[in-house]
Amino acid sequence: MSADDLENSFKILKQTVPLLIKHKISAEPTNYAIWYTYASNQSPDLNQAVDSAIDSYNAISEARALDMYRTHVADKQEVSAWQLRRSIDAMITELSQTVKDTRHETNGFRDVMDKSLDGLKKVESEGFSVEETMSMVRNLVKEGQKIRNSTLTFSAAMANAEKEISDLKEKLEVSKKEALVDALTGLNNRRYFDSEFATAVANGEASLILLDVDHFKKFNDSHGHQMGDLVLKAVAKKLKSSCRDGAEAYRFGGEEFAIILPVSNQGRACHLAETMRRTIEKIQVKQKSTGKVVGDITASFGVAVFAGSESAGNLIEKADKLLYEAKRLGRNRVMPIS
C-alpha cells in the first residue's frame, strides 16, 4: 500500500467511526464494512440504501445491515453457493469414477467367468490335466478377489457419499435459516420483518398492516397448490408495487403478509391498506398448463399504529386481532374502519 493509499484510508476511518457513534451502531466487521464503504463513496447504491433507511427509520436493523452487506459490499451467499456447488461436483465426480471403475472390474470378471465356464466344458470334453484345471481355478479365485475388493471400494464410496449428502443437507438448512428473502414471493421474509419492525418500534415511529388472503385453504383444495402459489406471487407483486414513502412488504407466513410504515399515522396506514385491498380484488391468475383463469381473490386487513408504549409483539397482536375481526365481519375489508 502506498503512502497516499494509507493516508486516504485513515481519512475514511476518521469519517467512519463518528458515523457509527452517531447512529449508535456497534463496530462489528459487517457494520464497519458498510459504513467504511459509505464514507468512501465507493458504492452509490449502498449510500442510497443507507440514506433511505436512515430517512425512514433513523436506524438500520440487523437484518437490513446484513442485506446491505451482502448486496453492496460482499456477496457471501454467492460464495456459499459456489462452495456448495463445488462440494456437490466433487462428490458426483468421485462417485462417477468409482462407478466406472466398478463397472470395468465387473465386465472383466464376467469375461473371466465366461472363459472359465468354457474351460470347464473343455475339462469334460477334452480331459484337461490336474495342473491345467488348478491354474484355471486359481485364476478364477484371483479375479473373484478383485471384484470383491472393487465392490468394497464402491460400498465405501457410497457410505462416504451418504455422509456428504447428510452434511450438505445440514448446510442447506442453515442457509435457509440465514436467508432474508422468501423464495416463493421474492419479498423479505419473517426473519427480516422481525428485525426491521423491532428497530422501527424502538425508534418510536411505526404503523403495521397485517393481511391474510381470504379462503386460501379452500382455494388450494379447489384449484391445487400450484395455483395457490401463483396467487401468493401475484398478491406479493401487488403489495410491493403499492408501497410508497418507506413502506415495505414482507411474507409474514403462509398466506399472511405484513407491511411496515415508518410513521405512526393511522389514517395513512388505513388508506394504504384500502388501496392494497382494492388492488388485490383485481388479481386474476392463469395456469399455463391448462389456460385456466381464476379471479375473486380477496384479503382481510388489520392495521395497528404505535402509540408510544407498546412492544413490537403487542403491536403485532393488536393488528392480528383486527385482521380476524375483519374476517369475522365478512372478509375483504380493512379494520379498524377509518
RODO-2510 file (C-alpha; in nm, 4 decimals, decimal comma):
residues 338
     n   res          X          Y          Z
     1     m     0,0000     0,0000     0,0000
     2     s     0,1382     0,3394    -0,0977
     3     a     0,1621     0,6371     0,1356
     4     d    -0,1273     0,8043    -0,0489
     5     d    -0,3461     0,4964    -0,0096
     6     l    -0,2634     0,4740     0,3598
     7     e    -0,3400     0,8409     0,4139
     8     n    -0,6709     0,8047     0,2311
     9     s    -0,7628     0,5001     0,4429
    10     f    -0,7030     0,6959     0,7648
    11     k    -0,9099     0,9803     0,6246
    12     i    -1,2033     0,7472     0,5588
    13     l    -1,1539     0,5845     0,9000
    14     k    -1,1900     0,9249     1,0674
    15     q    -1,5244     0,9655     0,8874
    16     t    -1,6442     0,6106     0,9562
    17     v    -1,6131     0,5992     1,3342
    18     p    -1,8194     0,9166     1,4004
    19     l    -2,0940     0,7744     1,1725
    20     l    -2,1050     0,4532     1,3808
    21     i    -2,1269     0,6572     1,7008
    22     k    -2,3883     0,8977     1,5610
    23     h    -2,6240     0,6178     1,4568
    24     k    -2,5494     0,4028     1,7668
    25     i    -2,4173     0,1127     1,5611
    26     s    -2,1755    -0,1410     1,7046
    27     a    -1,8399    -0,1599     1,5290
    28     e    -1,8830    -0,5209     1,4169
    29     p    -1,6953    -0,6175     1,0984
    30     t    -2,0129    -0,6159     0,8867
    31     n    -2,1283    -0,2765     1,0153
    32     y    -1,7800    -0,1302     0,9858
    33     a    -1,7504    -0,2523     0,6263
    34     i    -2,0854    -0,0929     0,5386
    35     w    -2,0028     0,2443     0,6885
    36     y    -1,6446     0,2455     0,5642
    37     t    -1,7788     0,1855     0,2110
    38     y    -2,0411     0,4541     0,2720
    39     a    -1,7820     0,7105     0,3861
    40     s    -1,5559     0,6327     0,0906
    41     n    -1,8416     0,6753    -0,1626
    42     q    -1,7328     0,3551    -0,3351
    43     s    -2,0913     0,2369    -0,3912
    44     p    -2,3593     0,4948    -0,4790
    45     d    -2,6258     0,2225    -0,4471
    46     l    -2,5146     0,1456    -0,0917
    47     n    -2,5154     0,5155     0,0009
    48     q    -2,8665     0,5497    -0,1375
    49     a    -2,9856     0,2430     0,0562
    50     v    -2,8294     0,3704     0,3804
    51     d    -2,9723     0,7225     0,3379
    52     s    -3,3176     0,5802     0,2622
    53     a    -3,3130     0,3606     0,5744
    54     i    -3,1977     0,6468     0,7967
    55     d    -3,4618     0,8800     0,6492
    56     s    -3,7375     0,6249     0,7110
    57     y    -3,6424     0,4771     1,0491
    58     n    -3,3487     0,6843     1,1723
    59     a    -3,1761     0,3485     1,2222
    60     i    -3,0673     0,0341     1,0385
    61     s    -3,1879    -0,3029     1,1647
    62     e    -2,9553    -0,6006     1,1969
    63     a    -3,1308    -0,7810     0,9096
    64     r    -3,1182    -0,4766     0,6825
    65     a    -2,7487    -0,4270     0,7609
    66     l    -2,6781    -0,7890     0,6672
    67     d    -2,8812    -0,7452     0,3488
    68     m    -2,6866    -0,4288     0,2585
    69     y    -2,3566    -0,6009     0,3256
    70     r    -2,4444    -0,8999     0,1059
    71     t    -2,5836    -0,6808    -0,1716
    72     h    -2,3374    -0,3929    -0,1865
    73     v    -2,0178    -0,4854    -0,0030
    74     a    -1,9680    -0,8609    -0,0269
    75     d    -2,1562    -1,1470    -0,1825
    76     k    -2,1345    -1,4167     0,0803
    77     q    -2,4377    -1,6044    -0,0477
    78     e    -2,2812    -1,6397    -0,3913
    79     v    -1,9589    -1,7627    -0,2317
    80     s    -2,1564    -2,0125    -0,0197
    81     a    -2,3481    -2,1299    -0,3244
    82     w    -2,0226    -2,1719    -0,5152
    83     q    -1,8724    -2,3728    -0,2283
    84     l    -2,1843    -2,5866    -0,2102
    85     r    -2,1801    -2,6406    -0,5862
    86     r    -1,8099    -2,7318    -0,5722
    87     s    -1,8762    -2,9895    -0,2983
    88     i    -2,1571    -3,1480    -0,4984
    89     d    -1,9472    -3,1507    -0,8176
    90     a    -1,6586    -3,3157    -0,6347
    91     m    -1,8867    -3,5780    -0,4830
    92     i    -2,0508    -3,6553    -0,8195
    93     t    -1,7119    -3,6788    -0,9918
    94     e    -1,5840    -3,9188    -0,7266
    95     l    -1,8949    -4,1364    -0,7432
    96     s    -1,8913    -4,1348    -1,1219
    97     q    -1,5306    -4,2507    -1,1331
    98     t    -1,5980    -4,5211    -0,8738
    99     v    -1,8956    -4,6474    -1,0723
   100     k    -1,6835    -4,6556    -1,3905
   101     d    -1,4068    -4,8459    -1,2118
   102     t    -1,6527    -5,0925    -1,0629
   103     r    -1,8266    -5,1418    -1,3978
   104     h    -1,4870    -5,2035    -1,5621
   105     e    -1,3952    -5,4601    -1,2950
   106     t    -1,7362    -5,6250    -1,3293
   107     n    -1,7018    -5,6528    -1,7076
   108     g    -1,3552    -5,8023    -1,6634
   109     f    -1,4840    -6,0539    -1,4095
   110     r    -1,7668    -6,1501    -1,6442
   111     d    -1,5152    -6,2183    -1,9242
   112     v    -1,3062    -6,4353    -1,6903
   113     m    -1,6190    -6,6210    -1,5794
   114     d    -1,7170    -6,6839    -1,9432
   115     k    -1,3693    -6,8154    -2,0235
   116     s    -1,3666    -7,0304    -1,7092
   117     l    -1,7055    -7,1823    -1,7915
   118     d    -1,5832    -7,2564    -2,1434
   119     g    -1,2748    -7,4137    -1,9873
   120     l    -1,4848    -7,6299    -1,7533
   121     k    -1,6770    -7,7585    -2,0526
   122     k    -1,3470    -7,8490    -2,2190
   123     v    -1,2390    -8,0332    -1,8983
   124     e    -1,5314    -8,2650    -1,9539
   125     s    -1,4947    -8,2986    -2,3294
   126     e    -1,1145    -8,2896    -2,3756
   127     g    -0,9872    -8,4021    -2,0372
   128     f    -0,7593    -8,1234    -1,9048
   129     s    -0,4746    -8,2201    -1,6753
   130     v    -0,4993    -8,1528    -1,2989
   131     e    -0,2431    -7,8707    -1,3294
   132     e    -0,4368    -7,7019    -1,6114
   133     t    -0,7608    -7,7290    -1,4146
   134     m    -0,5996    -7,5889    -1,0926
   135     s    -0,4497    -7,2991    -1,2916
   136     m    -0,7939    -7,2129    -1,4218
   137     v    -0,9427    -7,2308    -1,0696
   138     r    -0,6626    -7,0122    -0,9263
   139     n    -0,7269    -6,7507    -1,1963
   140     l    -1,0977    -6,7579    -1,1158
   141     v    -1,0287    -6,7072    -0,7426
   142     k    -0,7894    -6,4209    -0,8213
   143     e    -1,0458    -6,2409    -1,0379
   144     g    -1,3127    -6,3066    -0,7760
   145     q    -1,0960    -6,1371    -0,5143
   146     k    -1,0503    -5,8358    -0,7447
   147     i    -1,4245    -5,7898    -0,7967
   148     r    -1,4793    -5,8299    -0,4214
   149     n    -1,2265    -5,5540    -0,3499
   150     s    -1,3842    -5,3346    -0,6157
   151     t    -1,7284    -5,3874    -0,4610
   152     l    -1,5945    -5,2998    -0,1166
   153     t    -1,4414    -4,9810    -0,2602
   154     f    -1,7751    -4,8889    -0,4185
   155     s    -1,9619    -4,9572    -0,0903
   156     a    -1,7170    -4,7342     0,0966
   157     a    -1,7625    -4,4590    -0,1637
   158     m    -2,1410    -4,4853    -0,1295
   159     a    -2,1163    -4,4654     0,2512
   160     n    -1,8934    -4,1586     0,2153
   161     a    -2,1416    -4,0070    -0,0309
   162     e    -2,4244    -4,0610     0,2188
   163     k    -2,2291    -3,8684     0,4810
   164     e    -2,1523    -3,5914     0,2297
   165     i    -2,5203    -3,5659     0,1390
   166     s    -2,6162    -3,5501     0,5068
   167     d    -2,3625    -3,2711     0,5656
   168     l    -2,4879    -3,0816     0,2598
   169     k    -2,8479    -3,1082     0,3857
   170     e    -2,7427    -2,9576     0,7188
   171     k    -2,5634    -2,6728     0,5387
   172     l    -2,8708    -2,6102     0,3265
   173     e    -3,0901    -2,5931     0,6382
   174     v    -2,8519    -2,3413     0,7958
   175     s    -2,8532    -2,1453     0,4694
   176     k    -3,2342    -2,1391     0,4726
   177     k    -3,2369    -2,0049     0,8292
   178     e    -2,9852    -1,7360     0,7390
   179     a    -3,1788    -1,6300     0,4289
   180     l    -3,3615    -1,2971     0,4382
   181     v    -3,5789    -1,3370     0,1286
   182     d    -3,8837    -1,5590     0,0855
   183     a    -3,8074    -1,7963    -0,2034
   184     l    -4,1634    -1,8111    -0,3406
   185     t    -4,2724    -1,4471    -0,3428
   186     g    -3,9398    -1,2633    -0,3527
   187     l    -4,0452    -1,0457    -0,0576
   188     n    -3,8313    -1,0116     0,2516
   189     n    -3,9206    -1,2884     0,4961
   190     r    -4,0367    -1,3118     0,8582
   191     r    -3,6835    -1,3010     0,9931
   192     y    -3,6216    -0,9733     0,8101
   193     f    -3,9587    -0,8395     0,9293
   194     d    -3,8900    -0,9183     1,2962
   195     s    -3,5578    -0,7350     1,2900
   196     e    -3,6904    -0,4380     1,0933
   197     f    -4,0108    -0,3982     1,2973
   198     a    -3,8245    -0,4142     1,6287
   199     t    -3,5969    -0,1352     1,5042
   200     a    -3,8946     0,0741     1,3870
   201     v    -4,0739     0,0394     1,7213
   202     a    -3,7548     0,1187     1,9128
   203     n    -3,7300     0,4343     1,7029
   204     g    -4,0793     0,5341     1,8257
   205     e    -4,2467     0,5621     1,4828
   206     a    -4,4262     0,2728     1,3151
   207     s    -4,7542     0,1513     1,1705
   208     l    -4,8252    -0,2113     1,0905
   209     i    -5,0607    -0,3665     0,8352
   210     l    -5,1273    -0,7396     0,8524
   211     l    -5,3303    -0,9090     0,5792
   212     d    -5,4458    -1,2608     0,5122
   213     v    -5,5687    -1,3990     0,1773
   214     d    -5,9335    -1,4992     0,2261
   215     h    -6,0404    -1,8658     0,1992
   216     f    -5,6903    -1,9639     0,0878
   217     k    -5,7132    -2,3251     0,2118
   218     k    -6,0376    -2,3732     0,0204
   219     f    -5,8735    -2,2185    -0,2866
   220     n    -5,5839    -2,4655    -0,2625
   221     d    -5,8232    -2,7577    -0,2211
   222     s    -6,0289    -2,6491    -0,5234
   223     h    -5,7567    -2,5357    -0,7648
   224     g    -5,4384    -2,7042    -0,6389
   225     h    -5,1230    -2,5814    -0,4688
   226     q    -4,9599    -2,4623    -0,7913
   227     m    -5,2442    -2,2161    -0,8457
   228     g    -5,2198    -2,1250    -0,4775
   229     d    -4,8534    -2,0383    -0,5252
   230     l    -4,9432    -1,8231    -0,8271
   231     v    -5,1936    -1,6328    -0,6126
   232     l    -4,9351    -1,5683    -0,3402
   233     k    -4,6854    -1,4438    -0,6003
   234     a    -4,9480    -1,2144    -0,7550
   235     v    -5,0502    -1,0740    -0,4145
   236     a    -4,6845    -1,0137    -0,3225
   237     k    -4,6264    -0,8312    -0,6510
   238     k    -4,9289    -0,6038    -0,5949
   239     l    -4,8269    -0,5282    -0,2368
   240     k    -4,4726    -0,4417    -0,3377
   241     s    -4,5873    -0,2112    -0,6193
   242     s    -4,8289    -0,0341    -0,3811
   243     c    -4,5620     0,0536    -0,1235
   244     r    -4,4539     0,4181    -0,1169
   245     d    -4,2648     0,6586     0,1110
   246     g    -4,0651     0,3995     0,3018
   247     a    -4,3414     0,1377     0,3370
   248     e    -4,2180    -0,2200     0,2843
   249     a    -4,3972    -0,5510     0,2329
   250     y    -4,2968    -0,8864     0,3871
   251     r    -4,4083    -1,2504     0,3662
   252     f    -4,5253    -1,2992     0,7240
   253     g    -4,6026    -1,6683     0,6917
   254     g    -4,8299    -1,8938     0,4848
   255     e    -5,0893    -1,6754     0,3145
   256     e    -5,0268    -1,3855     0,5540
   257     f    -4,8312    -1,0706     0,4655
   258     a    -4,7145    -0,7645     0,6593
   259     i    -4,6406    -0,4047     0,5663
   260     i    -4,4339    -0,1729     0,7858
   261     l    -4,4773     0,2027     0,7553
   262     p    -4,2095     0,4242     0,9149
   263     v    -4,4707     0,6637     1,0626
   264     s    -4,7323     0,6423     1,3386
   265     n    -5,0294     0,7560     1,1331
   266     q    -5,3492     0,5506     1,1338
   267     g    -5,5149     0,7479     0,8538
   268     r    -5,2231     0,6967     0,6209
   269     a    -5,1864     0,3273     0,7134
   270     c    -5,5585     0,2569     0,6664
   271     h    -5,5584     0,4410     0,3332
   272     l    -5,2651     0,2289     0,2109
   273     a    -5,4382    -0,0896     0,3336
   274     e    -5,7584     0,0057     0,1481
   275     t    -5,5590     0,0751    -0,1690
   276     m    -5,3977    -0,2670    -0,1404
   277     r    -5,7347    -0,4348    -0,0734
   278     r    -5,8830    -0,2898    -0,3932
   279     t    -5,5713    -0,3852    -0,5918
   280     i    -5,5884    -0,7474    -0,4736
   281     e    -5,9562    -0,7664    -0,5764
   282     k    -5,8477    -0,7155    -0,9378
   283     i    -5,5994    -1,0049    -0,9426
   284     q    -5,6542    -1,2829    -1,1931
   285     v    -5,4146    -1,5743    -1,2235
   286     k    -5,3755    -1,8050    -1,5205
   287     q    -5,2411    -2,1580    -1,5128
   288     k    -5,0132    -2,2028    -1,8148
   289     s    -5,0653    -2,5786    -1,8473
   290     t    -5,4464    -2,5570    -1,8682
   291     g    -5,5111    -2,1926    -1,9566
   292     k    -5,7491    -2,1775    -1,6610
   293     v    -5,8061    -1,8254    -1,5250
   294     v    -5,9090    -1,7676    -1,1631
   295     g    -6,0232    -1,4413    -1,0016
   296     d    -6,2371    -1,3490    -0,6986
   297     i    -5,9264    -1,3169    -0,4820
   298     t    -5,9653    -1,1019    -0,1713
   299     a    -5,7815    -1,0312     0,1527
   300     s    -5,8664    -0,9085     0,5016
   301     f    -5,6589    -0,6403     0,6750
   302     g    -5,5761    -0,5334     1,0291
   303     v    -5,3998    -0,2017     1,0971
   304     a    -5,2193    -0,1082     1,4196
   305     v    -5,0307     0,2117     1,4999
   306     f    -4,7532     0,2540     1,7562
   307     a    -4,8729     0,4879     2,0297
   308     g    -4,5515     0,5209     2,2288
   309     s    -4,5800     0,2402     2,4826
   310     e    -4,6427    -0,0950     2,3088
   311     s    -4,3779    -0,3540     2,2356
   312     a    -4,3351    -0,4906     1,8861
   313     g    -4,5057    -0,8123     1,9958
   314     n    -4,8069    -0,6281     2,1385
   315     l    -4,8462    -0,4257     1,8203
   316     i    -4,8407    -0,7427     1,6075
   317     e    -5,1028    -0,8990     1,8355
   318     k    -5,3197    -0,5869     1,8045
   319     a    -5,3023    -0,5917     1,4235
   320     d    -5,3698    -0,9659     1,4203
   321     k    -5,6882    -0,9264     1,6299
   322     l    -5,8138    -0,6541     1,3970
   323     l    -5,7393    -0,8768     1,0963
   324     y    -5,9537    -1,1574     1,2385
   325     e    -6,2232    -0,9075     1,3270
   326     a    -6,2275    -0,8151     0,9558
   327     k    -6,2715    -1,1833     0,8710
   328     r    -6,5493    -1,2240     1,1283
   329     l    -6,7382    -0,9309     0,9774
   330     g    -6,7370    -1,0850     0,6304
   331     r    -6,3774    -1,0620     0,4975
   332     n    -6,2405    -0,8408     0,2208
   333     r    -6,2241    -0,5342     0,4437
   334     v    -5,9860    -0,3173     0,6478
   335     m    -6,0123    -0,2870     1,0252
   336     p    -6,0431    -0,0536     1,2016
   337     i    -6,2827     0,1321     0,9749
   338     s    -6,1275     0,4736     0,9169
***
